[in-house]
């Protein structure tokens, strides 16, 4: 998610990238989380922020019972 992007009515600040694309991204947290996550129940969220800051999160889905 690119939080530095401002909606213009076309598109949105969200995107999906393959693991092979992210393998080439030189960021320690992104590399670690992508290596460790379980794609059957998790996803990795990368937030691009102003001043070249990046936050990464590993999010797990749950089943409602």
N, C-alpha and C positions, 0 to 999 in steps of 0.2 A: 504494500500500500504506500503510495507516494503522497505523504501529507503536505508536501510543498506544492503540489499541483492544485490549481483552482478550477472547479468545474466550469465549462463554457457552454454546457448544453449538449456537448458531443463527447461521448465516452465517459470514463470515470477513472479515479486514481488507483483502481485495483487491477492486478494482473496475476496471471499464473505462469510460473516458470518451471521448467523441468529440472530434475536433479543434475543432469549433465550441464545445463546452463549455469546453475549455481555452483557447480564444482570449480568453475573458472573464476568465481567471484572471490577476491582476496579479503575475506573477513572471517576472523577466527570463530565467532559465535555462530555465524551462518553455517560455516563448514561443519562445526561440531553438531549442531542441532539437526542438520540435514542427514548427517551420517547416522545419528542415533534414533531418529523418529521412526514410528511404526505407521506406514502409509495406510494400513487397514483401519486405523482408529485415530490417527493424529494428522495434523498439518503444521507447517512452520510458517509463521506470519513474520514478515520483515517489514518494518515501518521506516521509510526514508523520511528524515526530518530536516528542518532548516539547520543551517550551519554545518552541513555534512555529518549530522548525527544519524545513527542507525540503532534501532531497537529490534531485537529478535525474540520471538515467543514460540514455544512449542505448545500447541493446544490439542487437548484430547477430547474426543466426542464421548458422550455417554448415552446409554440406552434408558429411556424412560420406562418405568414399570408401573 
